[in-house]
């Protein structure tokens, strides 16, 4: 987003409760213009007053929208942690291979399959399902800061979890 026009467009995207709260906080605690996020963002008094007002007067969906838009305007970069994804794949594959080898060894020795074999197979199946849910969770924003998600992403995330 570049220039004042971009900031004005951003402010126009704010829910009414957020615009009202931000405007009141700016009037009370600074002489910034409502589109001067370079002035608004570092002003802790404005941030605190606007935040309290927003929590009091906005619904959760509006709070999320205001937070996402204002953090974006202030140049905050959301956390997007994908570091566990390779581990998920690695351990599912490793567990599957090891359990397969266990069953293969049982069959080669013509040993009967006992409850412990079935238990470990069930555990691997649970891990596969759990990993699938984690990856689906990730697809809808899991691992990212909640403020960086759209309300629709949050809805999907809650449905998955």
N, C-alpha and C positions, 0 to 999 in steps of 0.2 A: 504494500500500500504506500503510495508516494504522494506527498503534497497535502495541502489543506483540504482539497476536494475529497481525497480518499478518507481523511479523518472525519469529514462531515458525513460522508456516506456511512461510515462505521457508526457514528453517533446516531444516525437515522435508523440503524438496525437495532439499537438498544430497545428493550421493552420500555414502555412508558414509565413504569416504576423506577427503572434504573436511570433513565434520563432525568426524572424529577429529583431523585436522590443525589445524583452527581451534580446537577445544577445547584441545588441547595448547599451542598458541601463546598462547592467552588465559591459561591457567593459569600459564604460564611468564613471560609478559611484561606482564601487566596484571591488574587486578582487575575488568575489565568482565564483564558477564554475556554469555552466548553469543548473546543476542538483542538486545543493545544496540549496534547498528551505529553509532550516534552516537559511541560510545566506541571501538569497534573500528576504524572506517574511518580516522580520523586517526592511529592508533597505528602508526607505521612499523615498530617492532620486531615487533608482532603480524603485520603484513602480510608482512614479510620472512620470518619464521619459518614462517608458514602457507603462503606461496607456495612456499618451498623444499620443504617437506614434501609439498605437493600435487603438485609436479612429480615428486617421487621416488616417491610411493605411488599416484598416480591414473593411469588410462589417458587418452589424449587426449580421448576423449568426456567423461569425468568432469571433466577439467581445464577444458574448454570450458564445461560446465554450471556448475561452481563459480565460474568467472570471471564468467559472465553473471549469475548470481544475486547474487554478492557485489557486483559493480559496480552492479547495479540497486539493491541495498539501500543502497549508499553514495551513491546519487544521481548516479552518472556518466551522462552522456547520450552515447549512441553517435554517432559520426560517420556521417552519411548523405549522401554526396556525390552529388548528381544534376546537378552543374553541366555535365557534358559531354554530357548527353542532347540538349539542343537543338542542339549542334554536330554531333552524329552525324546527326541528321535533316537539318540544313541542308546539310552537305557531300554527303550521299548524293543529295539532291534536286538540288543544284547540279551535281554530276558527271554525273548522269543526264541533266539538261537539256542540258548542254554537249556531251556525247557524242551525244545525239540530234540536236542541231543540226549537228554535224559530219557525221553520216551523211545528214541531210537535204540539206545543202549538196552533198555528193558526188553524191547522186541527182539534184539539180536541175541540176548541171553535167554530168551523165551521165559523171562520172569513175569510174574503176574503184576498187573498194575494195581497198586494199593491206594488207599485213601490219601496218602501223602502226595502221590503223583497227581491225583485229581485235584487236590487242594492247591498245589503249585500251578497247575494249569488254570484253575479258576482265578488265582491271583494274577497271572499274566493277562488273562482276559479282562479283568478289572482294570489293570494298568493300561491296557490298550484303549478301553472305553474312556478312562480318566484323561489320558493323553489327548484323545480326540476332542473331548470337551474343552480341555485347556487350549488347544489350537483353535477351536471354534470361538472360544472366549477371546482369544488374541485377535481374531479376525474382526471382532466387533469393538475393539478398543481396550481389551484387557492388557495391562502392562503400561498403559499410557495414563498421564494425569487426567483425572476426570474432567477438569475444567476445559481440556482441549477437545472433548467429545461434543458432538451435537446432541441435542435431546433425543433424537431418533436413535443414535448410537447407544446412548445410555439405556433406552427402552429395550433394544435388542440384547444388550449386555445383561440386563436383569432377567430377560427371558431365558438366556442361556445358563445363567448361574443359578 
